Structure formats: structure tokens, C-alpha cells
């Protein structure tokens, strides 16, 4: 599927979902916010930041300074409880994540039931 076809299908799907929910008021919706998140292609940090800056310009939105603490460079635009966001996960954050998850296969949890903890 081409990028244009995927974009068109995504927009049509969102409209169809909104129409469905509007026509079926008994179908519950999440109480939390709904996020549509775009991640740029992984490349060097400068190029990913440039892509997020470009999107921020299109949205008329600022860069989220809170994400910088976690090495995420992001922008977003809210529509009530629905948000469009674009996030670049920068190299520092990816390295931290890879370091933490590198131990996953080395740890085997003890699944035996300890009677003292069973109560």
C-alpha cells in the first residue's frame, strides 16, 4: 500500500469509527485520551529532530519540553480527548532501553508458590 493510500485509508477509518460511535451511543468509548502517534524513520538524531520540527510547523504547535528529559523529541495537537503526536525517540533513550532489555533472557522468575506469600 502506498503512503497516499495508507493516509486515505487511515482518514476514512477514523471517520467511519466516529460515525459508528455517533450512531451507536451504547458502545462505550475509553475514558482516557486517545492518541495517534507518528514515529519518523529511525535515523540520526538531527534528521529525526528536523522531521519533528517540520511537523510542529504544520501543526502550529511547539516542541514538548517535557519529553526532552527522556530523550524524546515530540510535538502534539489536541482535539479534546483525541491527540495527534509525533515523537522521535533519540539515540540516548534507545541505548538506555536496549541496555535494560538486554537482561530479559537472563532472568528466570521463581514461579513456585511461597506459602508465606500466598495469603
Buried (B, 14 or more C-beta within 10 A) or exposed (E): EEEEEEEEEEEEEEEEEEEEEEEEEEEEEEEEEEEEEBBBEEEEBEEBBBBBBEBBEEBEBEBBEEBEEEBBBBBBBEEEEEBBBBBBBBEEBEEEEEEEEEEEEEEEEEEEEEEEEEE
